[in-house]
């Protein structure tokens, strides 16, 4: 199948690589053309504009930063919807508010195309291995059409309901993850005077009832950072976490739901970013907080 992918951040690029690996013909577009180069070298076709991308593909996947990026890529003069897209399938995998997805679905359907939202849980490694958690929002017929492709990307694919339901669930599942990184930072700070070496500390926390899957997966990375070493490539940076936390708060406000833990976690992530941690992996939040000296 000919699949177009717009948005080649870490996740978009990993998804493109996965789809090429399982045999699809892939074309790509990104605002910064240099990000398309590695995929082009691997055999992907590079489109000059989103319109060109849509013209040459049966299915178009998008993984974009926020609502503004979605508006620009879909609705611009050379946007995905600027040409004849009748009968095509659009799958947006961005992490945004549900209202953004509902509005986008209406625009796509007005052009006689199908729309599915499917934000995902997971990072670059699972994306390359087809082991993401897919949170789909779609009408049943559109969901059935998208499922064969999404099954190649996801170890588990949940049809959460109509468009908007997937976005709601993505914000919900990200919420405890973001809070947990701050919680581990505070926990590490509380016991830092005991003097456990980093690997012993992360091994112990990973063996407790409070351990998350994310902590277990990143224990070695966190131990390396605590010891002052290089943990390797970032998979989901703190500044991206700040974007998601702000999106959660905006959605909570829209729904009349108070999110006090998210409010405080956002402030803590923003502090870490101001102190040079913004481009570091989200699992670096515990490292920053465990070393932080409380103001007297």
Order of alpha helices (4+ residues) and beta strands (2+ residues): beta-alpha-beta-alpha-beta-alpha-beta-alpha-beta-alpha-beta-alpha-beta-alpha-beta-alpha-alpha-alpha-alpha-alpha-alpha
